[in-house]
Amino acid sequence: MVDVIDVREQNEIQLTLKELVDHFNARPRSRLLNMLSLEFSQTRLSELVQPPHVVSELSLITNCWVPDGFDEESDDPSDASSSIPSVQKYCLLSMRGSYTDFHVDFGGSSVWYHVLWGEKIFYLLPPTPENCTAYWNCIFFPDMLEEAWKSDHNRSADRPQVFQLRQSRTLHIRHQDVLKELLTLKPNKSHGPDRLEAAILKECAHTLSPVFTALFNQCLENGIIPDCWKAASINPVPKRGTSKFRAIACTSVVLKLFEKLLLQVMSSQLNV
């Protein structure tokens, strides 16, 4: 039996895997089902599903808990590493239109996703006092849900950060990385034909970073680079001696930023 959520009722039910597959294949579907907790950590399938290298780099288990030479997935009681937090692997199977009711994630836990088919959308909000108050009001006073949402939504400046994870989209540029690179731009860096100067981009980093994050990830998803980024300004500059030669083509600062971020993401996943 597997635990499945009836999306319309937000109730948990149990079905056999065959019953769940039959519901998926049925047309029209009588129920909207969402399976979120099929663990396969200790099965043969686990060997075929390995996290990207960047996950291990960021994992507190790897960096702070596991001694060298220990197997963090060992089941041997005599192994000292068996007492560390386990790395669990789950298969999620959701019908189109499924959603998970808003909730507070456990502190200290991290999750990575790989979409084999379809799409998963996250709506993320920071744990500000206003957002937490609105959440608890909606949980304990469901009859006040609409009123609480409207009042807090209009009063608060917070807006959900929307993150769409689609199949084959294995590279993702993070907002915090874009902001960091914008803030560390050299103000005197040469600009390209778009005349977007590094000093301006750095000054407006907090405003521009979410825009550039969405734009960069859209480029990755579609495999398209804006034509204006490909243009370059050619400025021949006479120099004395071959040791003084340098590039004379100035490209867009935004393109250079994108290239740098993309290299970081690819290097982290390829363990370069």
CYANA upper distance limits for C-alpha pairs under 8 A (distance plus 0.5 A):
  1 MET  CA     14 GLN  CA      6.54
  1 MET  CA     15 LEU  CA      5.84
  1 MET  CA     16 THR  CA      4.97
  1 MET  CA     17 LEU  CA      7.08
  2 VAL  CA     14 GLN  CA      6.03
  2 VAL  CA     15 LEU  CA      6.04
  2 VAL  CA     16 THR  CA      6.48
  2 VAL  CA     17 LEU  CA      6.99
  2 VAL  CA     35 MET  CA      8.31
  2 VAL  CA     37 SER  CA      8.24
  2 VAL  CA     38 LEU  CA      7.21
  3 ASP  CA     12 GLU  CA      7.11
  3 ASP  CA     13 ILE  CA      6.42
  3 ASP  CA     14 GLN  CA      5.28
  3 ASP  CA     15 LEU  CA      7.26
  3 ASP  CA     35 MET  CA      7.06
  3 ASP  CA     36 LEU  CA      8.18
  3 ASP  CA     37 SER  CA      7.15
  3 ASP  CA     38 LEU  CA      8.12
  4 VAL  CA     12 GLU  CA      6.12
  4 VAL  CA     13 ILE  CA      5.81
  4 VAL  CA     14 GLN  CA      6.34
  4 VAL  CA     15 LEU  CA      7.50
  4 VAL  CA     33 LEU  CA      6.99
  4 VAL  CA     34 ASN  CA      6.16
  4 VAL  CA     35 MET  CA      5.09
  4 VAL  CA     36 LEU  CA      7.49
  4 VAL  CA     37 SER  CA      8.42
  5 ILE  CA     10 GLN  CA      6.62
  5 ILE  CA     11 ASN  CA      6.07
  5 ILE  CA     12 GLU  CA      4.95
  5 ILE  CA     13 ILE  CA      6.58
  5 ILE  CA     33 LEU  CA      6.20
  5 ILE  CA     34 ASN  CA      5.55
  5 ILE  CA     35 MET  CA      6.73
  5 ILE  CA     36 LEU  CA      8.39
  6 ASP  CA     10 GLN  CA      5.90
  6 ASP  CA     11 ASN  CA      5.85
  6 ASP  CA     12 GLU  CA      6.69
  6 ASP  CA     13 ILE  CA      7.45
  6 ASP  CA     31 ARG  CA      7.59
  6 ASP  CA     32 LEU  CA      6.52
  6 ASP  CA     33 LEU  CA      5.48
  6 ASP  CA     34 ASN  CA      7.11
  7 VAL  CA     11 ASN  CA      7.64
  7 VAL  CA     32 LEU  CA      6.05
  7 VAL  CA     33 LEU  CA      6.24
  7 VAL  CA     34 ASN  CA      7.02
  7 VAL  CA     98 SER  CA      6.61
  7 VAL  CA     99 TYR  CA      7.07
  7 VAL  CA    100 THR  CA      7.91
  8 ARG  CA     32 LEU  CA      7.19
 10 GLN  CA    100 THR  CA      8.38
 10 GLN  CA    101 ASP  CA      7.79
 15 LEU  CA     19 GLU  CA      6.47
 15 LEU  CA     20 LEU  CA      6.78
 16 THR  CA     20 LEU  CA      6.86
 17 LEU  CA     21 VAL  CA      6.73
 18 LYS  CA     22 ASP  CA      6.61
 19 GLU  CA     23 HIS  CA      6.78
 20 LEU  CA     24 PHE  CA      6.85
 21 VAL  CA     25 ASN  CA      6.74
 22 ASP  CA     26 ALA  CA      6.55
 23 HIS  CA     29 ARG  CA      7.05
 23 HIS  CA     30 SER  CA      8.30
 23 HIS  CA     31 ARG  CA      8.06
 24 PHE  CA     29 ARG  CA      7.86
 24 PHE  CA     95 MET  CA      7.48
 32 LEU  CA     95 MET  CA      6.83
 32 LEU  CA     97 GLY  CA      8.22
 32 LEU  CA     98 SER  CA      7.14
 33 LEU  CA     94 SER  CA      6.89
 33 LEU  CA     95 MET  CA      6.46
 33 LEU  CA     98 SER  CA      7.44
 34 ASN  CA     92 LEU  CA      8.32
 34 ASN  CA     93 LEU  CA      6.68
 34 ASN  CA     94 SER  CA      4.87
 34 ASN  CA     95 MET  CA      6.70
 34 ASN  CA     98 SER  CA      6.71
 34 ASN  CA     99 TYR  CA      8.24
 35 MET  CA     92 LEU  CA      6.08
 35 MET  CA     93 LEU  CA      5.52
 35 MET  CA     94 SER  CA      6.37
 36 LEU  CA     90 TYR  CA      8.07
 36 LEU  CA     91 CYS  CA      7.46
 36 LEU  CA     92 LEU  CA      5.21
 36 LEU  CA     93 LEU  CA      7.14
 36 LEU  CA     94 SER  CA      8.27
 37 SER  CA     90 TYR  CA      6.59
 37 SER  CA     91 CYS  CA      7.31
 37 SER  CA     92 LEU  CA      7.17
 38 LEU  CA     90 TYR  CA      5.87
 38 LEU  CA     91 CYS  CA      5.76
 38 LEU  CA     92 LEU  CA      7.25
 39 GLU  CA     88 GLN  CA      7.70
 39 GLU  CA     89 LYS  CA      6.23
 39 GLU  CA     90 TYR  CA      4.77
 39 GLU  CA     91 CYS  CA      6.81
 40 PHE  CA     45 LEU  CA      7.19
 40 PHE  CA     46 SER  CA      6.62
 40 PHE  CA     88 GLN  CA      8.35
 40 PHE  CA     89 LYS  CA      6.29
 40 PHE  CA     90 TYR  CA      6.37
 40 PHE  CA     91 CYS  CA      7.70
 41 SER  CA     45 LEU  CA      8.34
 41 SER  CA     46 SER  CA      5.88
 41 SER  CA     87 VAL  CA      8.39
 41 SER  CA     88 GLN  CA      5.98
 41 SER  CA     89 LYS  CA      5.45
 41 SER  CA     90 TYR  CA      7.71
 42 GLN  CA     46 SER  CA      7.06
 43 THR  CA     47 GLU  CA      8.36
 44 ARG  CA     48 LEU  CA      8.07
 45 LEU  CA     49 VAL  CA      7.31
 46 SER  CA     50 GLN  CA      8.03
 46 SER  CA     89 LYS  CA      7.69
 51 PRO  CA     55 VAL  CA      6.75
 51 PRO  CA     56 SER  CA      8.05
 51 PRO  CA    112 TRP  CA      8.16
 52 PRO  CA     56 SER  CA      7.79
 52 PRO  CA    269 GLN  CA      5.96
 52 PRO  CA    270 LEU  CA      8.50
 53 HIS  CA     57 GLU  CA      6.89
 53 HIS  CA    268 SER  CA      6.73
 53 HIS  CA    269 GLN  CA      5.40
 53 HIS  CA    270 LEU  CA      7.25
 53 HIS  CA    271 ASN  CA      6.57
 54 VAL  CA     58 LEU  CA      6.78
 54 VAL  CA    268 SER  CA      5.68
 54 VAL  CA    269 GLN  CA      5.97
 54 VAL  CA    271 ASN  CA      8.38
 55 VAL  CA     59 SER  CA      6.44
 55 VAL  CA    112 TRP  CA      7.98
 56 SER  CA     62 THR  CA      6.70
 57 GLU  CA     62 THR  CA      7.74
 57 GLU  CA     63 ASN  CA      7.85
 58 LEU  CA     62 THR  CA      8.32
 58 LEU  CA     63 ASN  CA      7.97
 59 SER  CA     63 ASN  CA      6.74
 59 SER  CA    110 SER  CA      8.47
 60 LEU  CA     64 CYS  CA      5.81
 60 LEU  CA     65 TRP  CA      7.19
 61 ILE  CA     65 TRP  CA      5.20
 61 ILE  CA     66 VAL  CA      6.32
 61 ILE  CA     84 ILE  CA      8.01
 61 ILE  CA     85 PRO  CA      7.73
 62 THR  CA     66 VAL  CA      5.98
 65 TRP  CA     84 ILE  CA      7.50
 66 VAL  CA     70 PHE  CA      6.97
 66 VAL  CA     72 GLU  CA      7.26
 66 VAL  CA     81 SER  CA      7.06
 66 VAL  CA     84 ILE  CA      7.95
 67 PRO  CA     81 SER  CA      8.24
 70 PHE  CA     79 ASP  CA      8.30
 70 PHE  CA     80 ALA  CA      8.34
 70 PHE  CA     81 SER  CA      6.46
 71 ASP  CA     81 SER  CA      7.04
 72 GLU  CA     81 SER  CA      6.35
 72 GLU  CA     82 SER  CA      7.37
 72 GLU  CA     84 ILE  CA      7.71
 72 GLU  CA     86 SER  CA      7.55
 72 GLU  CA     87 VAL  CA      8.11
 73 GLU  CA     82 SER  CA      7.80
 73 GLU  CA     86 SER  CA      7.07
 73 GLU  CA     87 VAL  CA      7.34
 74 SER  CA     79 ASP  CA      7.76
 74 SER  CA     81 SER  CA      7.68
 74 SER  CA     82 SER  CA      6.43
 75 ASP  CA     79 ASP  CA      8.26
 75 ASP  CA     82 SER  CA      6.60
 76 ASP  CA     82 SER  CA      7.11
 77 PRO  CA     82 SER  CA      6.66
 78 SER  CA     82 SER  CA      8.25
 94 SER  CA     98 SER  CA      6.64
105 ASP  CA    109 SER  CA      8.48
114 HIS  CA    167 GLN  CA      8.01
114 HIS  CA    170 THR  CA      7.81
115 VAL  CA    119 GLU  CA      7.27
115 VAL  CA    120 LYS  CA      8.07
115 VAL  CA    165 LEU  CA      7.54
115 VAL  CA    166 ARG  CA      6.56
115 VAL  CA    167 GLN  CA      5.25
115 VAL  CA    168 SER  CA      7.62
115 VAL  CA    169 ARG  CA      8.40
116 LEU  CA    167 GLN  CA      5.93
116 LEU  CA    168 SER  CA      7.76
117 TRP  CA    166 ARG  CA      8.09
117 TRP  CA    167 GLN  CA      5.72
118 GLY  CA    166 ARG  CA      6.65
118 GLY  CA    167 GLN  CA      6.30
119 GLU  CA    164 GLN  CA      7.58
119 GLU  CA    165 LEU  CA      6.23
119 GLU  CA    166 ARG  CA      4.88
119 GLU  CA    167 GLN  CA      6.85
120 LYS  CA    164 GLN  CA      6.48
120 LYS  CA    165 LEU  CA      5.69
120 LYS  CA    166 ARG  CA      6.93
121 ILE  CA    162 VAL  CA      7.53
121 ILE  CA    163 PHE  CA      6.22
121 ILE  CA    164 GLN  CA      4.98
121 ILE  CA    165 LEU  CA      6.65
122 PHE  CA    161 GLN  CA      8.31
122 PHE  CA    162 VAL  CA      6.20
122 PHE  CA    163 PHE  CA      5.55
122 PHE  CA    164 GLN  CA      6.89
123 TYR  CA    160 PRO  CA      5.93
123 TYR  CA    161 GLN  CA      6.07
123 TYR  CA    162 VAL  CA      5.28
123 TYR  CA    163 PHE  CA      7.09
124 LEU  CA    160 PRO  CA      5.62
124 LEU  CA    161 GLN  CA      5.45
124 LEU  CA    162 VAL  CA      6.99
124 LEU  CA    163 PHE  CA      8.42
125 LEU  CA    131 ASN  CA      8.08
125 LEU  CA    158 ASP  CA      7.83
125 LEU  CA    159 ARG  CA      7.51
125 LEU  CA    160 PRO  CA      5.56
125 LEU  CA    161 GLN  CA      6.96
126 PRO  CA    131 ASN  CA      7.92
127 PRO  CA    131 ASN  CA      6.61
127 PRO  CA    132 CYS  CA      6.52
128 THR  CA    132 CYS  CA      6.64
129 PRO  CA    133 THR  CA      6.55
130 GLU  CA    134 ALA  CA      6.76
130 GLU  CA    152 ASP  CA      7.72
130 GLU  CA    156 SER  CA      7.67
131 ASN  CA    135 TYR  CA      6.65
131 ASN  CA    152 ASP  CA      8.16
132 CYS  CA    136 TRP  CA      6.71
133 THR  CA    137 ASN  CA      6.62
134 ALA  CA    138 CYS  CA      6.73
134 ALA  CA    148 ALA  CA      6.76
134 ALA  CA    149 TRP  CA      7.32
134 ALA  CA    152 ASP  CA      6.97
135 TYR  CA    139 ILE  CA      6.73
136 TRP  CA    140 PHE  CA      6.54
136 TRP  CA    141 PHE  CA      8.43
137 ASN  CA    141 PHE  CA      5.85
137 ASN  CA    142 PRO  CA      7.89
137 ASN  CA    144 MET  CA      7.86
137 ASN  CA    145 LEU  CA      7.91
137 ASN  CA    148 ALA  CA      7.54
138 CYS  CA    142 PRO  CA      5.51
138 CYS  CA    143 ASP  CA      8.35
138 CYS  CA    144 MET  CA      6.99
138 CYS  CA    145 LEU  CA      5.40
138 CYS  CA    148 ALA  CA      7.41
138 CYS  CA    149 TRP  CA      8.41
141 PHE  CA    145 LEU  CA      7.44
144 MET  CA    148 ALA  CA      6.26
145 LEU  CA    149 TRP  CA      6.48
146 GLU  CA    150 LYS  CA      6.65
147 GLU  CA    151 SER  CA      6.62
148 ALA  CA    152 ASP  CA      6.47
149 TRP  CA    153 HIS  CA      6.09
150 LYS  CA    154 ASN  CA      6.51
151 SER  CA    155 ARG  CA      6.57
152 ASP  CA    156 SER  CA      6.25
153 HIS  CA    157 ALA  CA      8.26
153 HIS  CA    158 ASP  CA      8.17
165 LEU  CA    169 ARG  CA      7.30
169 ARG  CA    220 LEU  CA      8.48
169 ARG  CA    221 GLU  CA      6.95
171 LEU  CA    220 LEU  CA      7.86
171 LEU  CA    265 VAL  CA      7.37
171 LEU  CA    266 MET  CA      7.91
172 HIS  CA    217 ASN  CA      6.74
172 HIS  CA    220 LEU  CA      8.33
172 HIS  CA    265 VAL  CA      7.85
173 ILE  CA    177 ASP  CA      7.73
173 ILE  CA    178 VAL  CA      8.03
173 ILE  CA    213 THR  CA      7.12
173 ILE  CA    216 PHE  CA      7.63
173 ILE  CA    217 ASN  CA      6.73
173 ILE  CA    261 LEU  CA      7.42
173 ILE  CA    262 LEU  CA      7.69
173 ILE  CA    265 VAL  CA      7.47
174 ARG  CA    178 VAL  CA      7.04
174 ARG  CA    213 THR  CA      7.22
175 HIS  CA    179 LEU  CA      6.71
175 HIS  CA    209 SER  CA      7.03
175 HIS  CA    210 PRO  CA      6.68
175 HIS  CA    213 THR  CA      6.01
176 GLN  CA    180 LYS  CA      6.60
177 ASP  CA    181 GLU  CA      6.75
177 ASP  CA    261 LEU  CA      7.95
178 VAL  CA    182 LEU  CA      6.70
178 VAL  CA    209 SER  CA      6.33
178 VAL  CA    212 PHE  CA      7.86
178 VAL  CA    213 THR  CA      6.92
178 VAL  CA    261 LEU  CA      7.85
179 LEU  CA    183 LEU  CA      6.68
179 LEU  CA    205 ALA  CA      6.63
179 LEU  CA    206 HIS  CA      7.16
179 LEU  CA    209 SER  CA      5.72
180 LYS  CA    184 THR  CA      6.87
181 GLU  CA    185 LEU  CA      6.79
181 GLU  CA    257 LEU  CA      7.74
182 LEU  CA    201 LEU  CA      7.07
182 LEU  CA    202 LYS  CA      5.70
182 LEU  CA    205 ALA  CA      6.06
182 LEU  CA    209 SER  CA      7.96
182 LEU  CA    257 LEU  CA      8.41
183 LEU  CA    202 LYS  CA      5.68
183 LEU  CA    203 GLU  CA      8.24
183 LEU  CA    205 ALA  CA      6.66
184 THR  CA    202 LYS  CA      7.82
185 LEU  CA    189 LYS  CA      8.18
185 LEU  CA    198 ALA  CA      6.74
185 LEU  CA    199 ALA  CA      7.99
185 LEU  CA    202 LYS  CA      6.65
186 LYS  CA    198 ALA  CA      7.07
186 LYS  CA    199 ALA  CA      7.68
187 PRO  CA    197 GLU  CA      8.10
187 PRO  CA    198 ALA  CA      5.61
187 PRO  CA    199 ALA  CA      4.64
187 PRO  CA    200 ILE  CA      8.43
187 PRO  CA    202 LYS  CA      7.87
188 ASN  CA    198 ALA  CA      7.42
188 ASN  CA    199 ALA  CA      7.47
189 LYS  CA    197 GLU  CA      8.01
189 LYS  CA    198 ALA  CA      6.48
189 LYS  CA    253 VAL  CA      8.43
190 SER  CA    197 GLU  CA      7.78
190 SER  CA    198 ALA  CA      8.11
190 SER  CA    250 CYS  CA      7.00
190 SER  CA    253 VAL  CA      8.14
191 HIS  CA    195 ARG  CA      6.16
191 HIS  CA    196 LEU  CA      6.62
191 HIS  CA    197 GLU  CA      5.91
191 HIS  CA    198 ALA  CA      7.52
191 HIS  CA    250 CYS  CA      6.73
191 HIS  CA    251 THR  CA      6.97
191 HIS  CA    252 SER  CA      6.24
191 HIS  CA    253 VAL  CA      6.22
192 GLY  CA    196 LEU  CA      7.71
192 GLY  CA    231 ALA  CA      7.99
192 GLY  CA    232 ALA  CA      6.26
192 GLY  CA    233 SER  CA      6.27
192 GLY  CA    250 CYS  CA      5.49
192 GLY  CA    251 THR  CA      4.76
192 GLY  CA    252 SER  CA      4.76
192 GLY  CA    253 VAL  CA      7.18
193 PRO  CA    231 ALA  CA      7.10
193 PRO  CA    232 ALA  CA      6.53
193 PRO  CA    233 SER  CA      6.22
193 PRO  CA    250 CYS  CA      8.31
193 PRO  CA    251 THR  CA      7.54
193 PRO  CA    252 SER  CA      7.30
194 ASP  CA    228 CYS  CA      7.67
194 ASP  CA    229 TRP  CA      8.31
194 ASP  CA    252 SER  CA      6.97
195 ARG  CA    252 SER  CA      8.28
196 LEU  CA    200 ILE  CA      7.72
196 LEU  CA    201 LEU  CA      7.83
196 LEU  CA    252 SER  CA      7.83
196 LEU  CA    253 VAL  CA      7.49
196 LEU  CA    254 VAL  CA      8.45
197 GLU  CA    201 LEU  CA      7.00
197 GLU  CA    253 VAL  CA      7.74
198 ALA  CA    202 LYS  CA      6.53
198 ALA  CA    253 VAL  CA      7.07
199 ALA  CA    203 GLU  CA      6.67
200 ILE  CA    204 CYS  CA      6.69
201 LEU  CA    205 ALA  CA      6.26
201 LEU  CA    208 LEU  CA      7.93
204 CYS  CA    208 LEU  CA      6.51
205 ALA  CA    209 SER  CA      6.09
206 HIS  CA    210 PRO  CA      8.22
207 THR  CA    211 VAL  CA      8.19
208 LEU  CA    212 PHE  CA      6.62
209 SER  CA    213 THR  CA      6.49
210 PRO  CA    214 ALA  CA      6.79
211 VAL  CA    215 LEU  CA      6.67
212 PHE  CA    216 PHE  CA      6.36
213 THR  CA    217 ASN  CA      6.72
214 ALA  CA    218 GLN  CA      6.60
215 LEU  CA    219 CYS  CA      6.79
216 PHE  CA    220 LEU  CA      6.90
216 PHE  CA    258 PHE  CA      7.15
217 ASN  CA    221 GLU  CA      6.60
218 GLN  CA    222 ASN  CA      6.62
219 CYS  CA    223 GLY  CA      5.99
219 CYS  CA    224 ILE  CA      5.68
219 CYS  CA    225 ILE  CA      6.44
220 LEU  CA    224 ILE  CA      7.67
225 ILE  CA    229 TRP  CA      7.62
225 ILE  CA    230 LYS  CA      8.29
226 PRO  CA    230 LYS  CA      7.69
227 ASP  CA    231 ALA  CA      7.56
229 TRP  CA    251 THR  CA      7.66
229 TRP  CA    252 SER  CA      6.16
229 TRP  CA    254 VAL  CA      8.00
229 TRP  CA    255 LEU  CA      6.32
230 LYS  CA    251 THR  CA      7.71
230 LYS  CA    252 SER  CA      8.19
230 LYS  CA    255 LEU  CA      8.45
231 ALA  CA    251 THR  CA      6.96
231 ALA  CA    252 SER  CA      8.10
232 ALA  CA    249 ALA  CA      6.33
232 ALA  CA    250 CYS  CA      5.81
232 ALA  CA    251 THR  CA      5.06
232 ALA  CA    252 SER  CA      7.72
233 SER  CA    249 ALA  CA      5.98
233 SER  CA    250 CYS  CA      5.51
233 SER  CA    251 THR  CA      7.05
234 ILE  CA    248 ILE  CA      6.22
234 ILE  CA    249 ALA  CA      5.11
234 ILE  CA    250 CYS  CA      6.99
235 ASN  CA    248 ILE  CA      5.88
235 ASN  CA    249 ALA  CA      7.03
235 ASN  CA    250 CYS  CA      8.33
236 PRO  CA    248 ILE  CA      6.43
237 VAL  CA    248 ILE  CA      7.71
239 LYS  CA    244 LYS  CA      6.43
239 LYS  CA    245 PHE  CA      7.05
240 ARG  CA    244 LYS  CA      6.86
241 GLY  CA    245 PHE  CA      7.94
251 THR  CA    255 LEU  CA      7.74
251 THR  CA    256 LYS  CA      7.97
252 SER  CA    256 LYS  CA      6.97
253 VAL  CA    257 LEU  CA      6.67
254 VAL  CA    258 PHE  CA      6.70
255 LEU  CA    259 GLU  CA      6.62
256 LYS  CA    260 LYS  CA      6.65
257 LEU  CA    261 LEU  CA      6.76
258 PHE  CA    262 LEU  CA      6.54
259 GLU  CA    263 LEU  CA      6.61
260 LYS  CA    264 GLN  CA      6.84
261 LEU  CA    265 VAL  CA      6.84
262 LEU  CA    266 MET  CA      6.64
263 LEU  CA    267 SER  CA      6.39
264 GLN  CA    268 SER  CA      6.63
265 VAL  CA    269 GLN  CA      6.94
266 MET  CA    270 LEU  CA      6.59
267 SER  CA    271 ASN  CA      6.28
267 SER  CA    272 VAL  CA      5.37
268 SER  CA    272 VAL  CA      7.05
